[in-house]
Amino acid sequence: MMKLGCMSLSYKDRFAAGTMDLEGFIDRAYELRLDGIDVHTRAFASTEPAYLREIRMRCLKRGLAISYIGVSNDFGRPESELDSAVSEVKEWVDVAAFMGGPDGADIRGVGARRCKRGRGAGADDAVYAGGCGLW
């Protein structure tokens, strides 16, 4: 059976204008009778556990799966900035695991496709994600 979902970036203009938040996006997906949502990190108002629990429960009560969390990154940054880029991705991997994986985090990024150093950083994040039960 085919399942349908929607990515929060489909509503990026509404998020940017402040006319939609993650809760509203979840409600819209429910109104559209979708099976799941894909959430970009920009859609989260917080990474505090209480807020993440509220978001997870809102999805569960509406029968929506959180298919994955999209993480933007640029592993093509200068070497001096690379550690912070990797740390940021790992934080979002932890959020994805908390939200209920296993398809929880898409950690591909512009830099990972364009520089040799980036591929190594991306590989480190993939190994970290695997250790959190995500793939």
N, C-alpha and C positions, 0 to 999 in steps of 0.2 A: 504494500500500500504506500502511495506517495504521501509524504508529509510536507507541509508548507510552513515557511517561516519568513521573518523579515529582519533586516539588519538596521540597527539604530541609525546608521549613517544615511539611510534612506530619508530620514527626517532631520538631517543635520542643520538645515536652515531654520527649522522650528526650534531645535535645541539652542542654536546660536541666538535666535531672537527672544528666547525665554518664554515662548508660547507652548513648549512641551518639555517635560522632564522625563526621567526614566520611568516613574510611576505612570505618567500619561501614555508613554510608549507601550508599556505593558498592557494597559487598559485598551489601547487601540488595537493591539495584536489580538487581544481577547475578543473585541468587537468584530474583528475580521475573521474570527474563528480559525486562527492560525494554530499550528502545533507547537511552534517554538519561536524564540527570538535569538538573534545574534547581537551582542552588545559590544560596542566599541568603548574603550576605557574612558573616552571623553564624556560618555553619557552618565557615568557615575558621579554623584554629588559628593561621595565620601568613600573611604575604604575602611571606615570604622565597622567593627563586627556587628554592632546593633543595626546599623543602616543596611549592611549586606544581608543580615537575617531578614529584615523587613522586605527587601527586594526579592529574596529567595522565596519567602512565604507568599508574597503577592503573586509570584509566578505559579507556585504550587497550587494555590487556591483557585487559580484560573486554568489549571491544567496545561500550563505552558512550560516547555523545556527551555533551559538556557543552553542553546546549542554550542556556543563558544563565546569567548571574550576576545575581541580583536585588540592587539597591542601594537601601536605604532612605535617604531624605533628607527634609529639610524646608526647602525654599527660601522658606518663609514666615517664616524667622527674622528677627530685627532686622537692619537693614542692617550693623551692626558685626560680625555673625557670618556674614554671607552668604559672604564670601570663603573661610572655612574649610569651609563646606558644599560649595561648588563644588570646592575642592581635594580634599576627601575623595572626591567622586564621580569626579573625574579620576583619582585613584589607583586606584580600582576599575576604571575603563575600561582603564587600563594592565594591570591584572591580567587582565581579560577578554581583552585582545589577546594577552597572554602565553599564556593558556590555550587560545587557538586560535580565537576568533571564527568567523564573522562575526556571529552572532547573540548575541555575547558579553555584552552588558550591557543591562539594562532600567533606565534611569535616571529613570523616572517617580517622582514622590513626592507626598506630601500637599500640600506647599507649592506645587508646580508647578501644581496644579489650583486653588488657592484664592487666589493673589495675583498681581497683575500683575507685580510685581518678580520673583517666582519663575519665571514663564514665561520671562522673559529669561534668568535663570540656567540654567534647564533647556535653553533653546535653545543657550546657549554650550556646555553639556556635550554636546549632541547633535552640534554641529559638531566638537567635539574628538573624540568617538567616531568620527565619520565619517572624520576624518583618521587614525585608528588602524586603519581598515579594518573598523570595526564599523557595523552599521546596525540 
